[in-house]
Amino acid sequence: MICPNCGHANREVAKFCEECGIVLPMARPAGAPARPTREMPRRPQARPVVTDLADTETQEPLVEGEDEQPSGTTMLDNLGRSDDGRARRTFALVAALLILSLCICCGAAAVGLYTLTQNPS
């Protein structure tokens, strides 16, 4: 399966691109029909009932899939596109604190090892 985003050749059973990480479209098996063989009965479409025009004008239109991640993007791409940069700053702060903690622990271990080996007993 060829990735539509980056062109990387993935395994046929892959659900995500091994190179860029986007969700790959589902491929039908070679012998699978495009439509189901048995027609499913259709339900009649429900029509919206407008009871008061004043209420409908004040409501905001609903946007479907607003919280969903768009196809073709990864979570790291979304981190880079943060509107106010708060997520990027938080990530940098956490990474800096982890590195600082690691340096302090290594320094304490080095001092402890030095005092143990230099103690005349």
C-alpha positions in Angstrom: 0.0 0.0 0.0 1.4 3.4 -1.1 0.9 6.2 1.4 -1.1 9.1 -0.2 0.7 11.6 2.0 4.5 10.8 1.6 4.5 8.0 -1.0 6.2 5.4 1.3 5.6 1.8 0.3 3.9 0.1 3.3 2.8 -3.5 4.0 -0.6 -4.3 2.6 -2.0 -5.0 6.1 -0.7 -1.7 7.6 -3.3 0.6 9.1 -0.8 3.5 9.5 2.0 4.7 7.3 5.4 3.5 8.7 7.1 6.7 7.6 4.7 9.6 8.4 2.1 8.0 10.6 -1.1 9.0 8.9 -4.1 6.6 8.8 -4.0 4.7 5.6 -7.3 4.1 3.6 -8.8 0.7 4.0 -8.1 -1.4 0.9 -10.7 -3.9 -0.3 -9.5 -7.4 -1.0 -9.1 -8.2 -4.7 -12.2 -10.3 -5.0 -14.4 -8.2 -2.8 -17.4 -6.4 -4.5 -17.6 -2.7 -4.3 -21.2 -2.9 -2.9 -22.7 -5.5 -0.6 -24.4 -8.3 -2.5 -27.7 -8.0 -0.6 -29.4 -4.6 -0.7 -30.1 -3.3 2.8 -33.5 -1.6 3.2 -33.1 2.2 3.6 -34.6 4.1 6.4 -36.5 7.3 5.5 -34.5 10.4 6.2 -35.7 12.3 9.3 -36.5 15.9 8.5 -35.8 18.7 11.0 -38.8 20.3 12.5 -38.6 24.1 13.0 -40.8 25.2 15.8 -39.6 28.8 16.4 -37.5 30.9 14.0 -36.2 33.1 16.8 -34.5 30.1 18.5 -32.9 28.8 15.3 -31.3 32.2 14.5 -29.5 32.4 17.8 -28.1 28.9 17.8 -24.6 28.3 16.3 -24.4 25.8 13.5 -23.1 22.4 14.5 -19.8 21.4 12.9 -19.4 17.6 12.7 -16.0 16.1 13.4 -14.6 19.3 15.0 -12.8 17.4 17.7 -11.5 14.7 15.4 -8.0 14.7 14.0 -8.0 15.4 10.3 -6.7 12.6 8.1 -3.2 13.1 6.9 -1.8 14.8 10.0 0.0 13.4 13.0 -0.2 14.5 16.6 3.3 16.0 16.4 2.1 18.1 13.4 -0.8 19.4 15.5 1.7 20.3 18.4 3.7 22.4 16.0 0.5 24.2 14.8 -0.7 25.2 18.3 -2.4 28.6 18.0 -1.0 30.2 21.2 2.2 28.0 21.5 1.2 27.0 25.0 1.5 23.2 24.2 5.0 23.8 22.7 6.1 25.8 25.8 4.8 23.1 28.2 6.6 20.4 26.2 9.9 22.3 26.3 9.5 23.1 30.1 8.8 19.4 30.9 11.8 18.3 28.8 14.1 20.8 30.4 13.0 19.8 33.9 13.6 16.1 33.1 17.1 16.9 31.8 17.8 19.0 34.9 16.6 16.2 37.2 18.8 13.7 35.4 21.9 15.9 35.8 21.2 16.4 39.5 20.8 12.7 40.0 24.0 11.9 38.1 25.9 14.6 40.0 24.7 13.2 43.4 25.7 9.7 42.4 29.2 10.9 41.3 29.7 12.7 44.6 28.6 9.7 46.5 30.9 7.4 44.6 33.8 9.8 45.0 33.4 9.9 48.8 33.1 6.2 49.0 36.3 5.5 47.1 38.4 8.3 48.7 37.5 7.5 52.3 40.6 6.2 54.1 39.5 3.3 56.2 
